[in-house]
């Protein structure tokens, strides 16, 4: 993954949705990073966030436009259900 200074938030949603989206990005050779308050708080040594809180997925500026296309396809999959 590139330097975190050039990461852009692509999507915010449930931990499950963000994890699925990360797999889609990985399958398309687009590295990404998941960030959520619960894990950030635990890593820092204190509680932060709450179970079931939203998670964010970040991608590099270079991959952002292509990642948005994949995000659109991912979101369309919910409409079919």
C-alpha positions in Angstrom: 0.0 0.0 0.0 1.2 3.5 -0.7 1.9 6.2 1.9 -1.3 6.8 3.9 -1.0 10.5 3.0 -2.5 9.8 -0.4 -5.4 7.6 0.8 -9.0 8.6 0.0 -12.1 7.3 1.7 -14.0 5.3 -0.9 -17.0 4.0 1.1 -18.4 3.9 4.6 -20.7 1.1 5.7 -21.0 -2.0 7.9 -17.9 -4.1 8.6 -19.3 -6.9 6.5 -20.0 -4.7 3.5 -16.6 -3.1 3.7 -14.9 -6.5 4.0 -16.7 -7.8 0.9 -15.7 -4.6 -1.0 -12.1 -5.0 0.1 -12.1 -8.5 -1.4 -13.5 -7.1 -4.7 -10.8 -4.5 -4.8 -8.1 -7.0 -3.9 -9.3 -9.3 -6.8 -8.8 -6.3 -9.1 -5.3 -5.6 -7.9 -6.3 -2.4 -6.0 -4.9 -2.3 -2.5 -7.1 -0.9 0.1 -7.2 -0.3 3.9 -10.1 -0.8 6.3 -10.4 1.6 9.2 -12.9 1.4 12.0 -13.2 3.0 15.4 -13.4 -0.3 17.3 -10.1 -1.7 16.0 -8.4 1.7 16.2 -9.4 2.0 19.9 -8.3 -1.5 20.7 -4.9 -1.0 19.0 -4.3 2.1 21.0 -5.0 0.3 24.2 -8.4 1.7 25.1 -12.0 1.1 24.0 -13.2 3.1 21.0 -16.4 2.9 19.0 -18.8 0.1 19.6 -19.5 -3.3 18.1 -21.4 -2.9 14.8 -20.1 0.6 14.2 -19.3 1.7 10.7 -16.1 1.0 8.9 -14.3 3.0 6.2 -12.4 1.6 3.2 -9.6 3.8 1.8 -7.8 3.5 -1.5 -4.9 5.4 -3.1 -5.6 8.5 -5.1 -4.2 6.6 -8.1 -6.8 3.8 -7.8 -9.7 6.0 -6.7 -11.5 6.5 -10.1 -11.3 2.7 -11.0 -12.3 1.8 -7.4 -15.4 4.0 -7.8 -16.5 2.0 -10.8 -16.2 -1.2 -8.8 -18.0 0.4 -5.9 -20.9 1.3 -8.2 -21.2 -2.3 -9.3 -21.0 -3.5 -5.7 -23.9 -1.1 -4.7 -26.0 -2.2 -7.7 -25.8 -5.8 -6.4 -27.9 -4.7 -3.5 -30.7 -3.4 -5.8 -31.1 -6.9 -7.3 -31.9 -8.5 -4.0 
